[in-house]
Amino acid sequence: MQLTNKDALIIVDVQKDFLEHGSLPVPGSAQIIGVLNRYIEIFSRKYLPVFATRDWHPLKHCSFVEQGGTWPEHCVQYTEGAAFAHGLNLPGEVIVISKGTAADVDAYSGFQGTDLNQRLQVLSIEQLFIGGLALDVCVLHTVLDAVRHGYRVHVLEDASRAVNSHRGDGAEAITVMQTAGASLLTIEQLA
């Protein structure tokens, strides 16, 4: 597959709290960092935009168990756990998209409550390559919103991992994304 100036890479929530020793660990999350770095290198070499979404929650965010939510406390603004993963080689010109910034609103998609879509439109982007954490939560919702916005979407299968709160969530997420119109892709198809 040949990349063009209509393409962009979106790395979803590769933050310390989602790694092995974080407060909300995603199994196998550390394994995707090297693969993501290869994608970043390919896009950067062609001067194509790289976006990185992040959970950027205030204290007492509604998604936290303590507040009646689903998840343990994670990715609290300005904490070490909210930082991007060590070893993830984000370029200097990376465009960071912060989501889940209001205490009373959860946001799984990088498009929800952010200016991601407007930024992509300004750059005349038509095709997105999306990977990261977690495949069955924030990657899933970001992909579905991207498809709804009319983008052609490729899910980076080798650079995403599922939290699998329930057995099979990752596989189900892939089916849902493909049914919506997204396709799966691995680094060999770009390199």
N, C-alpha and C positions, 0 to 999 in steps of 0.2 A: 504494500500500500504506500502510495506517495503522498506525503504531507504537502499542504498548500497554505497560503496565507489566510485561509478561511478556517484554519484548525486551531484548537486550543486544548491544553492539558489542564484537568482539574484534579488536584490531589485532595482527598476528603479526610480531614480530621486525623492526620497521622501525628498524634500528640502523646506525650509521655504517659498520661493517665490511662491510655488504651494499650500500652505495651505490657510486657510480662509482669513487671513489678508495680504497675500502676494501680489506681483504685478501682478501675473497671477494665481489667485485662481482656484483650481479644486473643484467643489462641492463635499462635503462629504469626502474630503481628510483626515481630522483628524480622521475619523472613522476607517481608515485602520491601523493606527499605532499600536493599541493593537493587532490586528490580525497578523500583520507582526512580532511583538515581539514574538508571539507564534511560528510562523514558524522559526524565528531565534533561539529560544530556542531549538526546535526539532533538527535542523541541528547542532547547537553548541554542544548539548549533545552527538551527534553521531560523533563529530569531522569532520564534513563535511564542505566544503568551503562555505563561504558566501561572495558574491560580492555585491557592492553597486555602481551603476552608478550615475553620477551627471552631470548636465549641468554645464559647467565651462567656461562661455563666457567672452571674453575680452570686454572692452568698445567698443561701436559702432559695435557690432556684426551684421552680415548681416540679422539675423532673427528678429531684432528689427524694429518696425514700423518706427522709426526715420531714419533708414537706408534703408527703402523700403521693409522691411520684414513683416511678418504676426503678430508677437507677441509684446506685450509691453516689455520694458526692463526687463530682469529677470536673476537671477543667474549669476550676474557679479562676476568674480573671486575675492576672498578674501572679499566679502561683507557678511553681515549678512544673506541676502536673499539666498545666495548660500549655506549656511550651511545646514547640514542635520537636519531634523525636531527634535525639542525638544521632548524628550520622546521615540524616536526611539532607541532601545537598541542594537546598532551595537556592535558586539564583538570586542575585542582588535585586533584580527587577521583578521578583515574584509579586503577584497581587494577592494580598491576604484579605479573605472575606470572613468576618466574624459573625457568628450566628448564635441564637439562644441568649441574646444579651439582655433581654427583659426578664425580670424575676418571675413574672406571671404567665409567660408564653414559652412553650417548648418549640424547638425548631430542629427537625431532622434534616431538612433539605437545605443545601447551600443557597437556594433561591429564596427561601422563606424569610421575609423581613430584612432582606439585604438588597444591595444594588448590583448583584451579580449579573442579572439579565441585561440591565442597562449598560454595564461595562462591556459585555460581550457584543452587544449591538453596536456600540461606538466603534469597536474593532472590526465590525463586519464579519464576525465569526458565524459559521454555519454548521461546523462539525466539532463535536466534543469527545475527548478521550478521558474517561473518568475511572479513577481507582482510589483505594484507600481503605479506611475503617469507618464503621464496620459494614461489610457487604450487605448484610441483611437489615441494616437500619439506615444510617446516613447516606451510604453510597446508593442504596435502593431508592430512597426518597429524592435524592439529588438527580439520579438518572430519570426517574419518572417525571419530575418537574421539567427537566431538560427536554424530554420528548414532548411534553405538553406545550412547551414554548416553541416547538417546531425545529429543534436541532436534530441533526443526525448524531446518534450517540453510540459510542463503542465503550463497553465495560472492560476494563483491564483485568481480565480474569486471573492473571498471574501476579497482580499487584494489589489484590484485595483479599481480605479475610473476614469471615463472619464471626460474630459473637456467639451465635447459636444458643440463645437463651432456651429455646426449645429445639430438640433434635430435628435436624432437617431444615431449619430456617434458612440457611445459606442456599441450599439447593432450590428451595421454594422461591427465594428472592430472584435467583437467576431465571427461573421459569417466568416469573411475573415481569421482569425487565425485558426478556425476549418477546413475550406476548405483547408488550407495549410497543415494541418496535426497535429496541436496542439490540446490538449484536455484541458477541464476545470477541475479544482480541487478545493476543499475547505479543510479547516483545519481538518474537521472531518475524511477525507479520509487518513490523515497522523497520527493524534494524537492517 
